[in-house]
Amino acid sequence: MSAPKDTAAPAIAPAKTGNVAGATGEPCEEFGAGPCSMVIFGASGDLARRKLMPSLYRLFRHKLLPDGFFVIGSSRTKYSDDTFRKEIYSALRSEAGFDELEWIEFAKKIFYSPVVYGDPASYSGLKKLLIEKDRAFSANGSCIFYLATPPSAYPEIVSSMGAYGLNDALKGWRRLVVEKPYGRDLESARDLSSIIYKNFSEESVYRIDHYLGKDTVQNIMMLRFANSIFEPIWNRRYVDHIQITVAETIGVEKRAGYYEQSGIVRDMFQNHMLQVLSIVAMEPPSIFESDLVSDERVKVMRALRPLSGADIKDSLVAGQYAGGESNGGVVKAYIEEDGVAPDSRTATFAALKVYIDNWRWQGVPIYMRSGKRMKSKFSQVKIQFRGIPHRMFRETIKTEIGPNALILRIQPDERVQLKFHTKSPGSRMCLRDVVMDFPYLEGYKGLALDAYERVLLDCMSGDKMLFVRSDGLELSWAFLAPAIEALEAKNDAAPDVHLYRAGTWGPAEADGFINRDGRRWGNYTGA
Ligand code: BG6
């Protein structure tokens, strides 16, 4: 069967140009999408309950869902429409701003149809329901199929959809949203793509990386390319190094089954960390258009200096949390978590040093770090500039004059900060370290969308800017393969996985790793 095309243009929005800019501080006009519906596979699971349905509910409350929208949950669990609605109700009622009357209206858009993922015949009920509701709601035949199941079910679902003709839009369009992980290495990612491409075109495949949906990640592009003061210094001549940190305080929670197979490098680096890096390091495209922005992001992936298996120990520090204190309580070690092997070597922390071999970034080290059960939860990019070339105050000021830094805090307490030095007021020439601080939401009067709301809306309106293209995805797997293989090697060449106490900044070796280069991690413990 040939892959059907995603042909229909979104009804209202020019899909490829991103959000419409509002005047300073004014709400930005959100895109409206044409009529469509959504089928969530894995609807009885965690992602649907915690992220997808709450996001759809918030979009509904803010009147951002397209006309005719309805959602069908589907999974192996044999719910009726009503039992599924009750499940969703219990997940939503603790939401800030939850409103019983609004819920009654929203619930009218929710349906359910069970399937057995690998059995195409079991999709007949789903297809019938989709056709019936599409007519009733006038959704124009356009539908998003969201894979929110464990990834092992993706191939079966996509093949069954193909066998049952669910991928074929008689009118409107069909889009397939694929959650991470997209494969567990390059080969399995390609295998998954080849199954998908039998049933969907690349144009209609939306690979989610929710970090790209974060407003403050998108703001990195705006900051860089809507200002003329940053770009001239955004290169090897002025930047000493870059740090990207995604620190979490949670542990593995109830996801040990997945995490034991994944570990931090697959879970965070292959996707979120490298995507953030691609935005920080990319060249400006000639126009802010989906494919051109993706081209530039992919070029960064292509320019990453290959990690070499032989000296991986110089570029990578791995860790695993031991017991300790986190979020005000005593917490277990990773190996004591339910579902974790007592001799597990799975890394829950990694620090990686990478280089980008191109004109702009030659010789600038990029330190990336992510871990679970760390001292505080924050994600940020730190651009550390070079020190002053000449110490003309050396006789007057005895203290070291440190380099300037630009902090782009992605979450929480979203802000942009420029660290620099001034003179301390008074009669003497004394140095004062100061921070020019911009809280991201200050002065904004509109609605702030979270990452899932943003990517769901973009998928409805056919804007692929914030999704991962297959070439970028394959490059990221290929780049990390030596690190993953080394970590999983069962011989002496495997890098150590250092234990770190929960509630700390990771293993001491991660500090040694950056300190050896004469640099220090930038940490954040709260506003
Ligand atoms: C997910 C990872 O993709 O991102 C999780 O699978 C991680 O392990 C989460 O906790 C972090 O996302 P955020 O938005 O909370 O920083």
Boltz pocket constraint, residues with backbone or C-beta under 6 A from the ligand:
constraints:
  - pocket:
      binder: B
      contacts: [[A, 180], [A, 248], [A, 267], [A, 379]]
      max_distance: 6.0
